[in-house]
Amino acid sequence: AANPGTGIAAAKRLLQYLQNVCLHPDNAKYRKLRIGNRIFFESVYSTGARGVLLALGFEENFGYLECGSSEVALNYERLRQISDAMMMVDKTLKLMEESDVGAQP
């Protein structure tokens, strides 16, 4: 299993968060990530994956990274951007896993 804070673990966790947002665009709880959550902090927030979330419009707000207003569902354009990012993260993750397997003795 990948260690928290490594590229593979960060990509997997990021992919999971992005999938949740896309599957539940009208549910604000999936768009509000608590920075104090140990797993989120170690595997996403303290890695380059945080930059992906920020580029997708997540904003730091009172101890959370939030995407969009909690009162309304995400619009189509925002969902498309998140979906596109999800596909790129998935492709990158596959390449990372292949090179990780190839690097092992």
Backbone torsions as a table, in degrees:
resi	resn	phi	psi	omega
1	ALA	NA	145.7	-179.2
2	ALA	-73.7	143.7	178.6
3	ASN	-80.2	145.1	175.8
4	PRO	-56.5	142.4	178.6
5	GLY	89.4	-10.6	176.1
6	THR	-85.2	161.0	-178.2
7	GLY	-57.5	-43.1	-178.0
8	ILE	-67.0	-45.7	179.3
9	ALA	-62.9	-40.8	179.6
10	ALA	-63.6	-43.9	-179.5
11	ALA	-65.0	-40.8	179.2
12	LYS	-64.0	-45.7	-178.9
13	ARG	-66.9	-42.2	177.8
14	LEU	-59.9	-44.5	178.7
15	LEU	-59.2	-41.9	178.8
16	GLN	-61.6	-45.6	179.2
17	TYR	-63.6	-43.3	-179.7
18	LEU	-65.2	-39.2	176.9
19	GLN	-61.5	-42.7	179.3
20	ASN	-60.9	-41.7	178.6
21	VAL	-62.0	-44.6	-178.6
22	CYS	-68.8	-36.2	-179.2
23	LEU	-75.4	-23.7	-176.8
24	HIS	-132.6	60.4	-174.2
25	PRO	-64.9	-20.4	-178.8
26	ASP	-96.4	1.8	-178.6
27	ASN	-109.1	107.4	-174.8
28	ALA	-62.5	-23.8	-176.7
29	LYS	-64.1	-26.1	178.8
30	TYR	-82.7	-10.8	179.7
31	ARG	-104.7	6.2	-178.0
32	LYS	-124.9	103.7	-174.9
33	LEU	-105.2	121.7	-176.2
34	ARG	-77.7	118.1	-177.9
35	ILE	-62.5	-31.9	-179.7
36	GLY	-73.2	-8.4	176.2
37	ASN	-67.8	119.8	-174.9
38	ARG	-55.5	-45.5	-178.3
39	ILE	-64.2	-46.2	179.0
40	PHE	-62.7	-45.2	-177.4
41	PHE	-61.5	-47.9	-175.9
42	GLU	-72.2	-39.2	-172.6
43	SER	-96.9	-14.1	-179.2
44	VAL	-129.1	-59.0	-171.1
45	TYR	-59.7	-39.0	-176.9
46	SER	-92.3	16.9	179.3
47	THR	-126.6	-179.7	177.2
48	GLY	-64.1	-17.0	179.9
49	ALA	-62.3	-28.7	177.4
50	ARG	-60.7	-37.9	178.7
51	GLY	-60.9	-36.4	177.6
52	VAL	-64.2	-46.3	179.2
53	LEU	-61.1	-43.2	179.5
54	LEU	-64.2	-40.1	178.4
55	ALA	-65.1	-27.3	179.3
56	LEU	-85.4	3.1	176.0
57	GLY	100.0	5.1	173.7
58	PHE	-68.6	141.7	-179.4
59	GLU	-127.9	143.5	176.5
60	GLU	-77.0	129.9	-176.0
61	ASN	-151.4	106.4	175.4
62	PHE	50.2	51.8	175.3
63	GLY	84.5	9.6	178.9
64	TYR	-130.9	155.9	164.6
65	LEU	-103.3	120.1	-174.9
66	GLU	-121.1	147.1	177.1
67	CYS	-122.1	109.5	177.7
68	GLY	78.8	168.2	179.3
69	SER	-70.0	144.1	179.0
70	SER	-75.6	-13.7	-176.7
71	GLU	-84.8	-23.2	-175.6
72	VAL	-129.1	154.8	176.9
73	ALA	-70.7	157.8	177.0
74	LEU	-67.7	144.3	178.7
75	ASN	-78.1	169.0	-175.4
76	TYR	-59.1	-43.6	-177.4
77	GLU	-61.6	-44.2	179.0
78	ARG	-64.4	-41.7	178.0
79	LEU	-63.3	-38.2	179.1
80	ARG	-64.7	-41.9	178.4
81	GLN	-62.0	-43.1	180.0
82	ILE	-67.0	-40.1	178.0
83	SER	-63.8	-42.9	177.3
84	ASP	-61.8	-43.0	178.6
85	ALA	-62.9	-38.5	178.7
86	MET	-59.5	-43.8	179.7
87	MET	-64.7	-39.7	178.8
88	MET	-67.0	-41.5	178.6
89	VAL	-64.0	-40.4	179.7
90	ASP	-63.1	-45.1	178.3
91	LYS	-62.5	-43.6	179.6
92	THR	-63.6	-41.8	178.8
93	LEU	-60.2	-44.5	179.0
94	LYS	-60.8	-42.1	177.9
95	LEU	-64.9	-41.0	178.7
96	MET	-62.7	-42.9	-179.7
97	GLU	-66.5	-39.9	178.8
98	GLU	-63.5	-43.9	-179.3
99	SER	-70.9	-31.2	177.0
100	ASP	-66.3	-42.4	178.2
101	VAL	-66.1	-41.3	-179.9
102	GLY	-66.9	-25.8	-177.9
103	ALA	-83.0	-16.5	-179.0
104	GLN	-78.0	144.3	-178.3
105	PRO	-67.4	NA	NA
